[in-house]
Amino acid sequence: MLATVLVLIAAVLHATWNTLVKFSGERVLVIASMDAVALLFAVCAVAFVTPPAPAVWPWLVASALFELLYRVLLIQAYRVGDLGLVYPLMRGLSPLVVLGLTLTFAGEHLSTQQILGILLIPCGMICLLWQGGGGARLPWSMLPVVGLIGICIGSYTWIDGQALKLGALPLDYLVWLTLVSAWPFPALAMCYRRSAFTLFWREQWRLGLAVGLCVLFSYALVLWAMQIGSVAEAAALREISVVLVVLFGMHYLKEPFGRPRLLACGLVLLGMLLMKLKL
C-alpha cells in the first residue's frame, strides 16, 4: 500500500514538471535550471550520504547516460507535439520495456493479472496514433524519437531497480546519480547561453525552482517505492501521470481532448485497477 501511495504522489509531481517544461518557450533553459537545482541539492547532501558500492557504479552510470539522452530527446519532442500526445506515447512504452527486462533478466515474479494490467497501458497509448489523439497529429518522423524516449525511460527505471536490489539506499543513490547526470545541461547553458540563462533565473527563478523540486521529489519517491515493492509494478503505476498530463494539457495549454485520448486514459486506469485489485 505504501509503495502505491508513493508512486501516485510521484506521478502527480512528474506530470507537473512536464507540463511546466512544455508550457515554457525556453525548454533548454528550463531543463538546465531543473538540473541546476538538483545539482545544488546533491552537492549540499553529498557529505551526509554514503558512496555506492563498487557493484552499483556501472548501473548508476548507465542510468545517468539514459537520463541525459532522455532530456535531449524530450526537448525535441515537445517542440513539435502536444503535451497530451507526446507524453502519453513516450510514457506508455516504458512499462513494456521494464516488464520485458524484468521478466527476462531480473527473475521478478508477477501474476498473470499484473502482467495483463501492465500491458493495457501501452495498448492505451496506441489509441493516440488514431487521428492525433483527437488533436494535431504527431509527425511520423517524430515517432522514432518518442519511441526512443520510452525506451530510455524504461531502461533507466529498470536499471535503478537493479541498483537498489544490490543494496543501494534510495537517498544515497539519488544524490550520487544526480552528481553524475545533472551537470551537463547547466554547464552547456553557462558556456553557450550564459546571458539568457542568467536572465531566465532573474525573471523566472520560481519556474526553475519548481521544476527542479518536482523532479527531485518525484524521483526520490519512485526509488523508495521500487525498494519496497515491485519494479515493474511501480513503473506501470507511475503512468497515472498520463491521465493527469492529458487533463493538464487540456486545461492549461488549451489542447483538445478527443475520444482517442479519453480511451487511452480509460485503459491506463483499467490497467492500474487490474494490477492492484485481487480478482
JOCOR-V73624 format. One record per residue. RES is the residue in one small letter. SS is DSSP state (@ for helix, = for strand, . for the rest). PSI is psi in degrees with one decimal (NA if undefined). D_LAST is the distance of its C-alpha to the last C-alpha in whole Angstrom. Layout:
{{RES,SS,PSI,D_LAST} {RES,SS,PSI,D_LAST}}
//
This chain:
{{m,.,-43.4,17} {l,@,-42.3,21} {a,@,-39.9,20} {t,@,-45.3,18} {v,@,-42.8,21} {l,@,-44.1,23} {v,@,-39.2,22} {l,@,-39.0,22} {i,@,-42.3,25} {a,@,-37.2,26} {a,@,-40.8,25} {v,@,-44.7,27} {l,@,-39.5,30} {h,@,-42.9,30} {a,@,-37.5,30} {t,@,-48.1,33} {w,@,-32.4,35} {n,@,-37.1,34} {t,@,-40.7,35} {l,@,-39.3,38} {v,@,-46.1,39} {k,@,-36.2,39} {f,@,-31.4,41} {s,.,145.0,44} {g,.,-11.3,46} {e,.,70.3,47} {r,@,-35.0,44} {v,@,-43.5,46} {l,@,-34.5,47} {v,@,-46.1,44} {i,@,-37.1,42} {a,@,-41.0,46} {s,@,-41.8,45} {m,@,-47.4,42} {d,@,-32.2,43} {a,@,-41.3,46} {v,@,-45.8,44} {a,@,-40.3,41} {l,@,-39.9,44} {l,@,-43.1,46} {f,@,-46.2,43} {a,@,-41.3,43} {v,@,-40.5,47} {c,@,-29.6,47} {a,@,-13.2,44} {v,@,-29.3,45} {a,@,-15.1,48} {f,@,3.4,45} {v,.,166.0,42} {t,.,135.4,42} {p,.,146.8,43} {p,.,154.3,40} {a,.,155.0,41} {p,@,-35.2,43} {a,@,-20.7,40} {v,@,-27.2,38} {w,@,-43.8,40} {p,@,-38.1,40} {w,@,-41.7,36} {l,@,-45.1,37} {v,@,-40.9,40} {a,@,-42.7,38} {s,@,-42.6,35} {a,@,-40.2,39} {l,@,-42.4,40} {f,@,-36.5,37} {e,@,-38.7,37} {l,@,-43.7,40} {l,@,-39.4,40} {y,@,-43.4,37} {r,@,-45.1,39} {v,@,-46.7,42} {l,@,-34.1,39} {l,@,-41.1,38} {i,@,-44.0,41} {q,@,-44.7,42} {a,@,-40.8,39} {y,@,-16.1,39} {r,@,-23.6,43} {v,@,-49.0,42} {g,.,160.4,38} {d,.,148.2,36} {l,@,-44.3,34} {g,@,-1.6,31} {l,@,-49.2,32} {v,@,-48.0,33} {y,@,-50.5,30} {p,@,-37.3,27} {l,@,-45.3,29} {m,@,-38.6,30} {r,@,-31.0,26} {g,@,-26.9,24} {l,@,-29.1,26} {s,@,-40.0,25} {p,@,-32.3,22} {l,@,-39.8,22} {v,@,-46.6,25} {v,@,-41.8,24} {l,@,-46.4,21} {g,@,-44.4,24} {l,@,-38.3,26} {t,@,-48.1,23} {l,@,-29.9,22} {t,@,-42.6,26} {f,@,-29.8,28} {a,@,-19.3,26} {g,.,21.3,24} {e,.,134.5,21} {h,.,126.7,18} {l,.,141.5,15} {s,.,163.2,11} {t,@,-38.4,11} {q,@,-40.9,8} {q,@,-43.0,11} {i,@,-42.9,14} {l,@,-42.0,12} {g,@,-40.8,12} {i,@,-40.2,15} {l,@,-26.8,17} {l,@,-28.1,16} {i,@,-52.7,19} {p,@,-27.2,22} {c,@,-39.0,21} {g,@,-35.5,21} {m,@,-29.7,25} {i,@,-30.5,26} {c,@,-27.1,26} {l,@,-13.9,29} {l,@,-12.3,31} {w,@,113.1,32} {q,@,35.6,35} {g,@,23.1,34} {g,@,18.6,31} {g,@,-3.0,33} {g,.,-148.1,36} {a,.,139.0,39} {r,.,147.1,38} {l,.,128.9,38} {p,.,139.1,41} {w,@,-29.6,40} {s,@,-20.3,42} {m,@,-12.8,39} {l,@,-41.8,36} {p,@,-35.4,37} {v,@,-47.2,38} {v,@,-39.8,34} {g,@,-40.3,33} {l,@,-35.5,35} {i,@,-45.8,33} {g,@,-39.0,30} {i,@,-40.9,31} {c,@,-46.4,33} {i,@,-48.9,30} {g,@,-38.0,27} {s,@,-48.3,30} {y,@,-27.3,31} {t,@,-46.8,28} {w,@,-41.8,27} {i,@,-43.8,31} {d,@,-40.9,30} {g,@,-39.2,27} {q,@,-38.0,29} {a,@,-40.4,32} {l,@,-35.3,30} {k,@,-23.1,29} {l,.,2.9,33} {g,.,1.7,33} {a,.,134.6,34} {l,.,141.8,34} {p,@,-47.4,32} {l,@,-43.5,35} {d,@,-46.6,38} {y,@,-42.7,36} {l,@,-43.3,36} {v,@,-48.4,40} {w,@,-35.5,41} {l,@,-41.1,39} {t,@,-40.5,40} {l,@,-34.4,44} {v,@,-38.1,43} {s,@,-18.9,42} {a,.,-2.5,43} {w,@,-27.2,47} {p,@,-46.2,47} {f,@,-46.9,47} {p,@,-37.2,49} {a,@,-44.3,51} {l,@,-40.0,52} {a,@,-40.1,52} {m,@,-31.3,55} {c,@,-41.4,56} {y,@,-19.6,56} {r,.,44.9,55} {r,@,-46.2,57} {s,@,-42.1,58} {a,@,-38.4,55} {f,@,-42.2,53} {t,@,-44.1,55} {l,@,-39.5,55} {f,@,-45.3,52} {w,@,-32.9,51} {r,@,-38.2,54} {e,@,-28.9,53} {q,@,36.9,49} {w,@,-28.7,48} {r,@,-39.3,46} {l,@,-47.7,44} {g,@,-41.9,44} {l,@,-42.9,43} {a,@,-45.0,40} {v,@,-43.8,39} {g,@,-44.0,40} {l,@,-39.7,38} {c,@,-43.0,35} {v,@,-47.4,35} {l,@,-51.6,35} {f,@,-37.1,33} {s,@,-46.7,30} {y,@,-42.2,31} {a,@,-42.5,31} {l,@,-39.1,28} {v,@,-41.9,26} {l,@,-42.9,28} {w,@,-43.9,27} {a,@,-39.8,23} {m,@,-29.6,24} {q,@,-35.7,26} {i,@,-4.5,23} {g,.,-156.8,20} {s,.,132.3,19} {v,@,-47.4,21} {a,@,-40.2,19} {e,@,-39.5,17} {a,@,-42.4,20} {a,@,-38.9,21} {a,@,-42.9,19} {l,@,-31.2,18} {r,.,-18.3,21} {e,.,3.3,21} {i,@,-20.6,21} {s,@,-24.3,24} {v,@,-46.2,25} {v,@,-44.1,24} {l,@,-41.5,26} {v,@,-41.0,29} {v,@,-42.8,29} {l,@,-41.0,29} {f,@,-43.1,32} {g,@,-39.8,34} {m,@,-42.9,34} {h,@,-46.3,35} {y,@,-31.4,38} {l,.,3.1,39} {k,.,35.7,39} {e,.,153.3,37} {p,.,158.2,35} {f,.,81.3,32} {g,.,176.3,31} {r,@,-38.7,28} {p,@,-38.6,28} {r,@,-35.9,27} {l,@,-43.7,25} {l,@,-40.7,23} {a,@,-45.4,23} {c,@,-41.5,22} {g,@,-41.6,19} {l,@,-36.3,17} {v,@,-46.7,18} {l,@,-40.1,16} {l,@,-41.0,13} {g,@,-40.5,13} {m,@,-43.4,13} {l,@,-41.1,10} {l,@,-36.5,8} {m,@,-33.9,10} {k,@,-25.1,9} {l,.,142.0,6} {k,.,104.8,4} {l,.,NA,0}}
//
